[in-house]
Amino acid sequence: MEPWGLSGPAFLGVYAVSLVVALVLTALLRRRKPWRRVRAGQQPLSLWETAYLIGGPERVVDSAIASLISQERLRARSFEFLLPIGSALPTDPVERAVFEVVSAQQGLSVTKTRTEAGRRREVRAAEASLARRGLLVRSRLDALFTASPVFAVAAVGVARLVNGIRLHRPVDFLVIFLLVTGAVLFSLLRRPSLRHTRAGLKARQATFRPGPTPVLLPALSGAVGPVVLSGLAAYPDTVIKTALFHLPPTGIGGTSSSGSSSSDGSGSSCGSSGSSCGGGCGGGGCGG
């Protein structure tokens, strides 16, 4: 008589199907929006907290890059390359962290800047602040809860393994299945996923569609505002955006959303020695 009324191959089939179902349940649990209490009377969200709420650490770095470009502390070059201007450090901690990352190598791509600056504690501080406010959650306990269906399947597999060993049945394939399950659990628990709470989701949605929120949001304006909402590709100056992403040159100078600021000398993106784009104007545009 087969243990548990199932032959070895039949149990492995049931186990594989159960593991797939458990992963689906885990995905559904992770999609849910946990409830957290939001204290009344909190200070409005900062610019960096809002950026993190919308797009995580990458959006914070993008927003800091946009701010530094508009201050002419960074220069945009072709193919997403950034160059530092001067050596004086910005006073804002997040901007200083991004500037230091770029300056350390005398220039860096946007992608590497996002990766390296995104690890800095000044950037990650926004995550901790949002978690304290009840807008984000990242905890081992929550990760364990969402992975509980996989743990249940693994427990059944271990019980079957122990029973098979006791009855001197072949368990080689079951061991392989359990190793796969262990790898899945390791990936699920290695770094708990960052998720919005219900209040955090409501606040995030309010940045795009004004409505009641559990916290006050900052005014998003200037060159940084569009970047906070949509990323660095939304930088309002067409010349700088072209230099960063090497877009087709259609409309440069004539359709820049920053108007005359992309061509004159006082607040220019080109033309002055402290400009935000390298390469000068006239012969080849910015970033050439």
Disulfide bonds with the S-S distance in Angstrom:
Cys270-Cys286 1.86
